[in-house]
Amino acid sequence: MASLGLVNIGALATGVLAAPRLAAETILIEHGRIAALGAAAATGAAAADVVVDCRGTTVIPGLIDSHCHVVLGDYTPRQKTVDFLDSYVHGGITSVVSAGEGVHAPGRPHDAVASKALAIAAAKCFEHFHPNGMKVNAGSVVLEPGLGDADFAEMARHGVRHAKYGFGGYAHPKDGEPEVRRAQKHGLCVMSHSGGNSIPGSSPISHEVLLHLRPDVCGHVNGGTTSLDEAGLDALIRQTDMTLQLVQAGNLRSALYILKRARDEGALGRVCVGSDTPTGTGVMPLGVLKSVCELASLGDLPPAEAIALATGNNARAFRLTTVTGTIAVGAPADLIVCDAPAASLAKGALDAIARGDIPGISCVVIDGEVRVGRSRNTPLAKRLAGVTGAAVAGAGH
């Protein structure tokens, strides 16, 4: 595999909430992983097989969309859109986590056998299918009555790592607690729907139900699309240790409230970001990046910390094995080179995010391979990275 060097980096966000910035002008990547940073990388990066000249711009970890409605293949039935995952890479999203293939699958079966089969099939399909290099963490089983220990053990053996609650055939939302516990017992990370009904057949889930279910992740806690009330949100923040997922397709006012309360309670490490798309809200390649800008500019959150919510926090909360969401030696090399958009008053990408301006992406790297040059979806960056040693559509133009 070709080595890759990033040189002339102007600013670097690590994706680590506790240490969100790092002074490093170079990154050396070998065998798809970060081999060295800063001075230790300088000589090797400049002599790498492929060199990305960042020209003083910003490098951040590849964004992770922790709430993406994949089904099978690079197609979304609800929006009737082809190649949407490929397009999300142009929005800086290098990894997605499925929110349950059965939720938007044609016919939407509700029996335990079909739910298990869909999860296993999706996990195995996306193990080998990477649209534009994207890592799709698929095979999220929609919990249904009747799924037993043997079913969860079988799914775990076949690569199913996540479960979704809130769309199964339960008479009352609290009735799914046994399946939630079985899924957790077998090592699956369980994300529960929260708030009002999102599609026909789904159940509203209140904070009282969530306190009973105790999932690992409270999905779209700011609404998918209707948020919980503020007293309920306070209870979840104070009385649980579950991850609180903020989504672009939810309620922005609620997201800002949750962000403030989580910071007040020292719980920012439990906050993560997803898009909750494609849904009725649409296909949003810039959904995660837009949320990062909103949380930073309206929530008074330092831009590098906002990035950490959409990268390192996501990887940790969803126990991702192929991505860390961080820029560190040994981490998979999933990186974004970006700058302030051409018309912005900002001087760099982080300053642009603080102002609420979506940065312009000029290079996307996944597992050490340049997958995208100039993004077709973001605004034009003030300064475009140059790539030598590899043919990349739009790179350096």
SULVENLIN-V544434 format. One line per field, one symbol per residue. phi: phi as a letter, one per 30 degrees, with the letter a starting at -180 (. if undefined). burial: + if it has 16 or more other C-alpha atoms within 10 Angstrom, else -. A space follows every 10 residues. Layout:
phi: ???
burial: ???
This chain:
phi: .ddbbcbhdd bbcdicddbd bbdacbbcbb hibdcabied ceddddcddb bcddhicccb dedccdbbcd bbicbcddch cciddedddd ciccbbcdcj dddcdeihdc cddddddddd ddeddddccb ehieccdcic dddbejdced dddddddcjd cbbbckbddc dbedddeddd ddddeciddc ccebiddcbe jccdbddddd dddhddbddh dcjbccdddd ddddddddcb cddcccbddc cdededdded ddddcicddc cbbbchbdbd dkcbecdddd dedddddcch ceeddddddc bedddddchd ccacibcaej dedcbbcbbe decdddcadd dddddjdddc ccabcbhicd cbcdddcddd debcdccbjb cbeidic
burial: --++++++++ +++++++--+ +--+++++++ -+++++++-- ++-+++-+++ ++++++++++ ++++++++++ ++++++++-- ---+++++++ ++++++++++ +++++---++ ++-+++-+++ ++++++---+ ++++++++++ +++++-+--- +++-++--++ ++++++++++ --++-++-++ ++++-+++++ ++++++++-- -++++++-++ +-++++++++ ++++++++-- -+++-++--- -+++++++++ ++-+++++++ ++----++++ +++++++++- --++++++++ +++++++-+- ++++++++++ ++++++++++ --++++++-- ++++++++++ +--+-+-+++ ++++++++++ ++++++++++ ++++++++++ +++++++--+ ---+++-
